[in-house]
Amino acid sequence: MFEGQPKGLFALALANTGERFGYYTMLAVFALFLRANYGLDPGWAGEIYSDFLMLVYFLPVVGGWLADKFGFGKMVTIGIIIMFGGYLLLSVPLGGDTFALIVMLVALVLIGFGTGLFKGNLQVMVGDLYNDTKYANKRDSGFSLFYMAINIGALFAPTAAVRIMEWAQNNLGTSVNDSYHFAFAVACASLVLSIAIYYIFRNTFRHVEGGKAAAAKSEEASKEPELTKEETKARMIALCLVFAVVIFFWMAFHQNGLSLTYFADEFTEKSASGVHTMPFDVINLVMIIFIVYAGFSLFQSKTSRGKMISLGIIVIATAVLIYKYTQATGTIDISAPIFQQFNPFYVVALTPVSMAIFGSLANKGKEPSAPRKIAYGMLVAAAAFLVMMVGSNGLLTPNEQKVAGDNAIFVSPYWLIGTYLILTFGELLLSPMGISFVSKVAPPKYKGLMMGGWFVSTAIGNKLVGVGGYLWGDISLTVVWGVFIVVCIVAALFMFAMMKRLEKVC
């Protein structure tokens, strides 16, 4: 799985892991912070949340345009510095008045612009590592590994956010509202780590840091024929069709930070006891990840020493889980942000499984194309919200739940845990494959711009995330989830209708 990949992949992936850890630590509590600190209703909190996500994913098109002129590496560095300033502003507890709200909005703009310079350009650099012909057939697996690394950072983020808030409240006498700012401060520290990794291992990817000159050199090295105007146009149309479809995936998927978090906060049981506490301990999730990866290594290792090391890891991780099981006798509180650890956990744990399945299909000449995987991903996302629809059957509306008192109904946390599992299958089919598709199909002189286009489509989808906030009130939950089912199915059908045109440029 890790063999045959360019060394620069791991350096860039680790640099991104640090930045994503900070981002998702902030995002895990952000929607709840908006409601608690400023007294916003679900709709307005959702509006700010979705506008921020839109900004984060729209500005990479500006970052890509600048990078095509001035170089990818330079934009990545400037982006981290700007992001640091934004997170630093968020870290200062200013209360909940108008001035504090304005400072918070300024901080969001800085984070959005900094991310726009950092995120897309880092991924273009990853893609350019595979322009070398000896790595060309490793592109999809490389982006899967890169995507997995992002989610390693995201896996620990919710626990970090909850734990540092609890520490501030218990040890510093901080109010709940002020404790949110300690979670935001974690992002500042993670960016320092990210830029350190970037510069320590820079020699492994320095050759892909440049702008147009480097792109031209890379294109020459890959011995790709120059594209005609017609070929360039066909590729850009195909990319725009994909961009149009993924809008609706992100509209549905990023409900994890909005309506699904509202559901966790208002409709999900507030505590767990005994063995049911185990999913909420990130250490247990990490042990499962160790077992999965060591299991693959056990069967793939070519040496006895490698097999013994893998077996040892499996034994130790299993022993830790057994011990934790014997200690799972009490009751714990379940905090709504903690549910956001399950999506990155599933991504990290399932990536080798996904790669093994598609690797086997590729060896048989049956691997679906990237556009076809994206269409399947949309259908899987629809299935995830179908689970939520079933789990919400018979529940009150959100506004009714607020005033229900003893008549309030709470459901098992496993409805959300199961939903995140299915959503992750859809994400693995769509997101890393989509990024790989863009890096492969985009005309060389427009790579930065086209990767920015991917993020613009994501931005539009994230703007539409706010729909979940406006639906959250007097509308039945089955209708709320039904909206996302319908948009995912319609987008998938459109994708299948355009499949011949899309697969022609693959």
C-alpha positions as CSV (number, residue, x, y, z in Angstrom):
1,M,0.0,0.0,0.0
2,F,2.8,2.4,0.9
3,E,5.4,0.9,-1.5
4,G,6.3,2.7,-4.7
5,Q,5.0,6.1,-3.6
6,P,7.1,9.2,-4.0
7,K,8.7,10.4,-0.8
8,G,7.3,13.8,-1.1
9,L,3.8,12.4,-0.7
10,F,4.4,11.5,3.0
11,A,5.9,14.9,3.8
12,L,3.1,16.8,2.2
13,A,0.5,14.5,3.8
14,L,1.9,15.1,7.2
15,A,2.0,18.8,6.8
16,N,-1.6,18.7,5.8
17,T,-2.4,16.5,8.8
18,G,-1.2,19.1,11.2
19,E,-3.3,21.9,9.5
20,R,-6.4,19.7,9.3
21,F,-6.1,18.7,13.0
22,G,-6.4,22.4,14.0
23,Y,-9.2,23.1,11.5
24,Y,-11.4,20.2,12.6
25,T,-10.7,20.9,16.3
26,M,-12.2,24.3,15.7
27,L,-15.0,23.0,13.4
28,A,-16.1,20.3,15.9
29,V,-17.5,22.9,18.3
30,F,-18.0,25.9,16.0
31,A,-21.8,25.5,15.3
32,L,-22.5,25.0,19.0
33,F,-20.2,27.9,19.9
34,L,-22.2,30.3,17.6
35,R,-25.5,29.3,19.3
36,A,-24.1,29.4,22.9
37,N,-21.9,32.5,22.7
38,Y,-24.0,34.8,20.6
39,G,-27.4,33.4,21.3
40,L,-28.1,32.7,17.6
41,D,-31.0,30.5,16.5
42,P,-30.3,27.4,14.4
43,G,-30.9,29.2,11.1
44,W,-28.5,32.1,11.7
45,A,-25.9,29.8,13.2
46,G,-26.2,27.6,10.2
47,E,-25.9,30.6,7.9
48,I,-22.6,31.7,9.4
49,Y,-21.3,28.1,9.5
50,S,-22.2,27.4,5.9
51,D,-20.8,30.8,4.8
52,F,-17.5,30.0,6.5
53,L,-17.3,26.6,4.8
54,M,-18.1,28.3,1.5
55,L,-15.3,30.7,2.0
56,V,-12.9,28.0,2.9
57,Y,-13.6,26.1,-0.2
58,F,-14.2,29.0,-2.6
59,L,-11.0,30.9,-2.1
60,P,-8.7,28.0,-3.4
61,V,-9.7,29.2,-6.9
62,V,-8.0,32.5,-6.0
63,G,-5.1,30.6,-4.4
64,G,-4.8,28.5,-7.5
65,W,-4.7,31.5,-9.8
66,L,-2.0,33.1,-7.7
67,A,0.0,29.9,-7.6
68,D,-0.1,29.5,-11.3
69,K,1.7,32.9,-11.4
70,F,3.9,32.8,-8.4
71,G,4.4,29.2,-7.4
72,F,2.6,26.7,-5.2
73,G,5.1,26.5,-2.4
74,K,5.1,30.3,-1.8
75,M,1.3,30.4,-1.6
76,V,1.3,27.4,0.9
77,T,3.6,29.2,3.2
78,I,1.8,32.5,3.1
79,G,-1.5,30.7,3.6
80,I,-0.3,29.1,6.9
81,I,0.8,32.5,8.2
82,I,-2.6,34.1,7.4
83,M,-4.5,31.1,8.9
84,F,-2.4,31.5,12.1
85,G,-3.6,35.1,12.5
86,G,-7.2,34.0,12.1
87,Y,-7.1,31.3,14.7
88,L,-5.2,33.6,17.0
89,L,-8.1,36.1,16.9
90,L,-10.6,33.3,17.6
91,S,-8.6,32.2,20.6
92,V,-9.2,35.5,22.4
93,P,-12.4,35.4,24.6
94,L,-14.1,38.7,23.9
95,G,-17.6,37.8,25.1
96,G,-20.8,37.8,23.0
97,D,-21.4,41.4,22.1
98,T,-21.3,43.1,18.6
99,F,-17.6,43.8,18.8
100,A,-16.8,40.2,19.6
101,L,-19.0,39.1,16.7
102,I,-17.2,41.4,14.3
103,V,-13.8,40.1,15.4
104,M,-15.0,36.6,15.0
105,L,-16.1,37.3,11.4
106,V,-12.8,38.9,10.6
107,A,-11.1,35.8,12.0
108,L,-13.2,33.6,9.7
109,V,-12.2,35.7,6.7
110,L,-8.5,35.3,7.5
111,I,-8.9,31.5,8.0
112,G,-10.8,31.2,4.8
113,F,-8.3,33.2,2.7
114,G,-5.3,31.4,4.3
115,T,-6.9,28.0,3.6
116,G,-7.5,29.1,0.1
117,L,-3.8,29.7,-0.4
118,F,-2.8,26.5,1.4
119,K,-5.3,23.6,0.7
120,G,-5.7,23.5,-3.1
121,N,-2.1,24.3,-3.9
122,L,-0.8,21.6,-1.6
123,Q,-3.0,19.1,-3.4
124,V,-1.8,20.3,-6.8
125,M,1.8,19.6,-5.6
126,V,0.8,16.1,-4.6
127,G,-0.7,15.5,-8.0
128,D,2.4,16.8,-9.7
129,L,4.5,14.2,-7.9
130,Y,2.8,11.7,-10.2
131,N,3.7,13.4,-13.4
132,D,6.9,11.3,-13.3
133,T,6.1,8.2,-15.4
134,K,7.5,5.8,-12.8
135,Y,4.8,7.0,-10.3
136,A,1.9,7.5,-12.8
137,N,0.0,4.3,-12.0
138,K,0.1,5.1,-8.3
139,R,-1.9,8.4,-8.5
140,D,-5.2,7.1,-7.2
141,S,-3.7,5.1,-4.4
142,G,-1.5,8.1,-3.6
143,F,-4.5,10.4,-3.2
144,S,-6.2,7.8,-1.1
145,L,-3.2,7.8,1.3
146,F,-3.1,11.6,1.3
147,Y,-6.8,11.7,2.1
148,M,-6.3,9.2,4.9
149,A,-3.6,11.4,6.4
150,I,-6.0,14.4,6.5
151,N,-8.4,12.3,8.5
152,I,-5.8,11.2,11.0
153,G,-5.7,14.8,12.1
154,A,-9.5,15.0,12.0
155,L,-9.8,11.8,14.1
156,F,-8.2,13.3,17.2
157,A,-9.8,16.8,16.7
158,P,-13.2,16.2,18.4
159,T,-11.6,14.6,21.5
160,A,-9.0,17.4,21.7
161,A,-11.7,20.0,21.5
162,V,-13.9,18.4,24.2
163,R,-11.0,17.6,26.5
164,I,-9.4,21.0,26.4
165,M,-12.7,22.7,27.0
166,E,-13.3,20.4,30.0
167,W,-9.8,21.1,31.3
168,A,-10.3,24.9,31.1
169,Q,-13.7,24.7,32.9
170,N,-12.4,22.4,35.7
171,N,-9.0,23.8,36.3
172,L,-9.2,27.5,35.3
173,G,-12.8,28.2,36.3
174,T,-13.6,29.2,32.8
175,S,-17.2,29.5,31.7
176,V,-18.5,27.2,29.0
177,N,-18.6,30.0,26.5
178,D,-15.0,31.1,27.2
179,S,-13.8,27.5,27.1
180,Y,-14.5,27.3,23.4
181,H,-11.6,29.6,22.7
182,F,-9.2,27.1,24.2
183,A,-10.3,24.7,21.4
184,F,-9.6,27.4,18.8
185,A,-6.1,27.9,20.3
186,V,-5.2,24.3,19.5
187,A,-5.4,25.2,15.8
188,C,-2.6,27.8,16.3
189,A,-0.3,25.2,17.8
190,S,-1.1,22.7,15.0
191,L,-0.1,25.2,12.3
192,V,3.3,25.6,13.9
193,L,3.7,21.9,13.6
194,S,2.5,21.9,10.0
195,I,4.9,24.5,8.8
196,A,7.8,22.8,10.6
197,I,7.1,19.5,8.9
198,Y,6.8,21.3,5.5
199,Y,10.2,22.9,5.7
200,I,12.1,20.0,7.4
201,F,11.1,17.7,4.5
202,R,11.0,20.2,1.8
203,N,13.8,18.6,-0.2
204,T,11.5,15.7,-1.1
205,F,9.0,17.8,-3.0
206,R,10.8,21.1,-3.9
207,H,10.7,20.2,-7.6
208,V,6.9,20.6,-7.6
209,E,6.7,23.9,-5.7
210,G,7.0,26.2,-8.8
211,G,4.3,27.9,-11.0
212,K,4.0,27.8,-14.7
213,A,7.7,27.1,-15.4
214,A,7.6,24.0,-13.1
215,A,4.4,22.8,-14.6
216,A,5.9,23.1,-18.1
217,K,9.0,21.2,-17.0
218,S,6.9,18.5,-15.3
219,E,4.8,18.1,-18.4
220,E,7.9,17.7,-20.5
221,A,9.2,15.1,-18.0
222,S,6.0,13.1,-18.2
223,K,6.3,13.1,-22.1
224,E,2.6,14.0,-22.5
225,P,1.7,15.3,-25.9
226,E,0.6,18.9,-26.1
227,L,-3.2,19.3,-25.9
228,T,-5.1,20.8,-28.8
229,K,-7.7,23.5,-28.1
230,E,-10.5,20.9,-28.7
231,E,-8.9,18.5,-26.2
232,T,-8.4,21.2,-23.6
233,K,-12.1,22.3,-24.1
234,A,-13.3,18.7,-23.7
235,R,-11.4,18.2,-20.5
236,M,-12.5,21.4,-19.0
237,I,-16.2,20.7,-19.8
238,A,-15.9,17.2,-18.2
239,L,-14.4,18.8,-15.1
240,C,-17.2,21.3,-14.9
241,L,-19.8,18.5,-15.1
242,V,-18.1,16.8,-12.2
243,F,-18.0,20.0,-10.3
244,A,-21.7,20.5,-10.8
245,V,-22.5,17.1,-9.3
246,V,-20.2,17.2,-6.2
247,I,-22.0,20.4,-5.1
248,F,-24.8,18.3,-3.8
249,F,-22.6,15.7,-2.2
250,W,-21.0,18.4,0.0
251,M,-24.3,20.0,0.7
252,A,-25.4,16.6,2.2
253,F,-22.0,15.4,3.7
254,H,-21.2,18.6,5.7
255,Q,-24.4,18.3,7.6
256,N,-22.1,16.4,10.0
257,G,-21.2,19.7,11.5
258,L,-24.7,21.3,11.4
259,S,-28.0,19.3,11.3
260,L,-26.4,16.0,12.3
261,T,-24.6,17.8,15.2
262,Y,-27.9,19.5,16.2
263,F,-29.4,16.0,16.2
264,A,-26.6,14.7,18.4
265,D,-27.1,17.6,20.8
266,E,-30.9,17.5,20.9
267,F,-32.2,14.0,20.1
268,T,-29.4,11.6,21.1
269,E,-29.0,9.9,24.5
270,K,-26.7,12.0,26.7
271,S,-24.8,9.2,28.4
272,A,-23.5,5.7,27.8
273,S,-22.6,2.9,30.2
274,G,-20.6,-0.3,30.2
275,V,-19.4,-1.6,26.8
276,H,-21.4,1.2,25.0
277,T,-18.7,3.7,26.3
278,M,-16.0,2.1,24.1
279,P,-16.8,3.8,20.8
280,F,-16.5,7.2,22.4
281,D,-12.9,6.6,23.5
282,V,-10.5,7.6,20.7
283,I,-7.8,5.2,22.0
284,N,-10.1,2.2,21.2
285,L,-10.6,3.6,17.7
286,V,-6.8,3.9,17.3
287,M,-6.3,0.3,18.4
288,I,-8.8,-0.9,15.8
289,I,-6.9,1.1,13.1
290,F,-3.6,-0.5,14.3
291,I,-5.2,-4.0,13.9
292,V,-6.5,-3.2,10.4
293,Y,-3.2,-1.9,9.1
294,A,-1.1,-4.6,10.8
295,G,-3.5,-7.2,9.4
296,F,-2.9,-6.0,5.9
297,S,0.9,-5.8,6.6
298,L,0.8,-9.3,7.9
299,F,-0.4,-10.7,4.6
300,Q,1.5,-8.4,2.4
301,S,4.9,-8.4,4.1
302,K,7.6,-10.2,2.2
303,T,9.9,-10.9,5.2
304,S,9.4,-13.0,8.3
305,R,10.6,-10.1,10.4
306,G,7.9,-7.9,8.9
307,K,5.2,-10.5,9.6
308,M,6.3,-10.9,13.2
309,I,6.2,-7.1,13.8
310,S,2.7,-7.0,12.3
311,L,1.5,-9.9,14.4
312,G,3.0,-8.3,17.5
313,I,1.1,-5.1,16.8
314,I,-2.1,-7.0,16.4
315,V,-1.6,-8.8,19.7
316,I,-0.8,-5.6,21.6
317,A,-3.7,-3.7,20.1
318,T,-6.1,-6.5,20.9
319,A,-4.8,-6.8,24.4
320,V,-5.4,-3.1,24.9
321,L,-9.0,-3.4,23.7
322,I,-9.6,-6.4,26.0
323,Y,-8.3,-4.4,28.9
324,K,-10.4,-1.4,28.0
325,Y,-13.4,-3.7,27.8
326,T,-12.9,-5.0,31.3
327,Q,-12.6,-1.5,32.6
328,A,-15.8,-0.3,30.8
329,T,-18.0,-0.5,33.9
330,G,-19.1,3.1,34.6
331,T,-21.2,5.8,32.8
332,I,-19.9,8.6,30.7
333,D,-21.5,11.8,29.3
334,I,-21.8,12.0,25.6
335,S,-20.9,15.4,24.2
336,A,-22.3,16.2,20.7
337,P,-19.0,17.2,19.1
338,I,-17.5,13.8,19.9
339,F,-19.6,12.2,17.1
340,Q,-17.5,14.0,14.6
341,Q,-14.6,11.6,15.3
342,F,-16.4,8.7,13.6
343,N,-16.1,9.9,10.1
344,P,-12.3,10.4,10.1
345,F,-12.0,7.1,12.0
346,Y,-13.9,5.3,9.3
347,V,-11.8,7.0,6.6
348,V,-8.5,6.0,8.1
349,A,-9.7,2.4,9.0
350,L,-11.4,1.8,5.6
351,T,-8.8,3.3,3.3
352,P,-6.7,0.2,3.0
353,V,-9.9,-1.9,2.5
354,S,-11.0,0.4,-0.3
355,M,-7.6,0.4,-1.9
356,A,-7.4,-3.4,-1.7
357,I,-10.9,-3.8,-3.3
358,F,-10.1,-1.4,-6.2
359,G,-6.6,-2.8,-6.6
360,S,-8.1,-6.3,-7.0
361,L,-10.7,-4.9,-9.5
362,A,-7.9,-3.1,-11.4
363,N,-5.9,-6.3,-11.7
364,K,-8.9,-7.9,-13.3
365,G,-9.5,-4.9,-15.5
366,K,-12.9,-4.2,-13.8
367,E,-12.1,-1.1,-11.7
368,P,-14.8,1.6,-12.2
369,S,-13.6,4.9,-13.6
370,A,-13.3,7.9,-11.3
371,P,-16.6,9.5,-12.6
372,R,-18.4,6.3,-12.0
373,K,-17.1,6.0,-8.5
374,I,-18.3,9.6,-7.9
375,A,-21.8,8.6,-9.0
376,Y,-21.8,5.6,-6.8
377,G,-20.7,7.8,-3.9
378,M,-23.8,10.0,-4.4
379,L,-26.1,7.0,-4.1
380,V,-24.3,5.8,-0.9
381,A,-24.7,9.3,0.6
382,A,-28.5,9.0,-0.1
383,A,-28.5,5.6,1.7
384,A,-26.8,7.3,4.8
385,F,-29.7,9.8,5.1
386,L,-32.2,7.0,4.7
387,V,-30.8,5.5,7.9
388,M,-31.3,8.8,9.6
389,M,-34.9,8.9,8.3
390,V,-35.6,5.5,9.8
391,G,-33.9,6.4,13.1
392,S,-36.0,9.6,13.3
393,N,-39.3,8.0,12.7
394,G,-41.7,8.9,15.5
395,L,-39.6,11.7,16.9
396,L,-40.8,15.2,17.6
397,T,-39.8,18.2,15.6
398,P,-36.8,20.1,17.0
399,N,-39.0,22.9,18.3
400,E,-41.4,20.4,19.9
401,Q,-38.4,18.6,21.5
402,K,-37.3,21.9,23.1
403,V,-40.5,22.3,25.1
404,A,-41.3,18.6,25.6
405,G,-39.7,18.2,29.0
406,D,-40.3,14.7,30.3
407,N,-42.0,13.8,27.0
408,A,-38.8,14.4,25.0
409,I,-37.6,11.3,23.2
410,F,-33.9,10.4,22.8
411,V,-32.5,7.8,20.5
412,S,-29.5,5.5,20.5
413,P,-26.2,7.1,19.4
414,Y,-25.7,4.1,17.1
415,W,-28.0,5.7,14.6
416,L,-25.5,8.5,14.1
417,I,-22.5,6.2,14.3
418,G,-24.1,4.0,11.6
419,T,-24.9,7.0,9.4
420,Y,-21.3,8.2,9.6
421,L,-20.1,4.8,8.5
422,I,-22.3,4.9,5.4
423,L,-21.4,8.5,4.6
424,T,-17.8,7.6,4.8
425,F,-18.2,4.9,2.2
426,G,-19.6,7.6,-0.1
427,E,-16.9,10.0,0.8
428,L,-14.1,7.5,-0.1
429,L,-15.8,6.9,-3.5
430,L,-16.1,10.6,-4.2
431,S,-13.6,12.9,-2.6
432,P,-10.1,11.3,-3.1
433,M,-11.2,10.0,-6.5
434,G,-12.5,13.4,-7.5
435,I,-9.3,15.2,-6.5
436,S,-7.3,12.5,-8.4
437,F,-9.5,13.0,-11.4
438,V,-8.9,16.8,-11.4
439,S,-5.2,16.4,-11.1
440,K,-5.1,13.9,-14.0
441,V,-7.5,15.5,-16.4
442,A,-6.8,19.2,-15.9
443,P,-4.8,20.8,-18.7
444,P,-1.2,21.4,-17.4
445,K,-1.3,25.1,-17.7
446,Y,-4.7,25.3,-15.8
447,K,-4.0,22.8,-13.0
448,G,-4.1,25.4,-10.3
449,L,-7.2,27.0,-11.6
450,M,-9.0,23.6,-12.1
451,M,-8.1,22.4,-8.6
452,G,-9.5,25.7,-7.5
453,G,-12.7,24.9,-9.5
454,W,-13.0,21.7,-7.5
455,F,-13.0,23.8,-4.4
456,V,-15.5,26.3,-5.8
457,S,-18.0,23.5,-6.3
458,T,-17.3,22.3,-2.8
459,A,-17.8,25.9,-1.6
460,I,-21.2,26.2,-3.3
461,G,-22.2,22.9,-1.7
462,N,-21.1,24.2,1.7
463,K,-23.1,27.3,1.2
464,L,-26.1,25.0,0.7
465,V,-25.3,23.3,3.9
466,G,-27.1,26.1,5.6
467,V,-30.4,24.6,4.3
468,G,-30.1,22.1,7.1
469,G,-30.2,25.0,9.6
470,Y,-33.2,26.6,8.1
471,L,-35.1,23.3,8.0
472,W,-34.3,22.7,11.7
473,G,-37.4,23.9,13.6
474,D,-41.0,23.0,12.9
475,I,-40.4,20.5,10.1
476,S,-40.5,16.8,10.6
477,L,-37.1,15.2,10.8
478,T,-38.1,12.6,8.2
479,V,-38.7,15.5,5.8
480,V,-35.3,17.1,6.7
481,W,-33.4,13.9,5.9
482,G,-35.6,13.3,2.8
483,V,-34.4,16.6,1.3
484,F,-30.8,15.3,1.3
485,I,-31.8,11.9,0.0
486,V,-33.5,13.5,-3.0
487,V,-30.7,15.8,-4.0
488,C,-28.1,13.0,-3.8
489,I,-30.2,10.7,-6.0
490,V,-30.9,13.4,-8.6
491,A,-27.2,14.3,-8.7
492,A,-26.2,10.6,-9.2
493,L,-28.7,10.2,-12.1
494,F,-27.3,13.3,-13.8
495,M,-23.8,11.8,-13.4
496,F,-24.8,8.5,-15.0
497,A,-26.4,10.4,-17.8
498,M,-23.1,12.2,-18.6
499,M,-20.9,9.1,-18.1
500,K,-19.8,8.6,-21.7
501,R,-18.6,12.1,-22.0
502,L,-16.8,12.0,-18.7
503,E,-15.1,8.6,-19.3
504,K,-13.9,9.7,-22.7
505,V,-11.3,12.1,-21.1
506,C,-10.1,9.7,-18.3
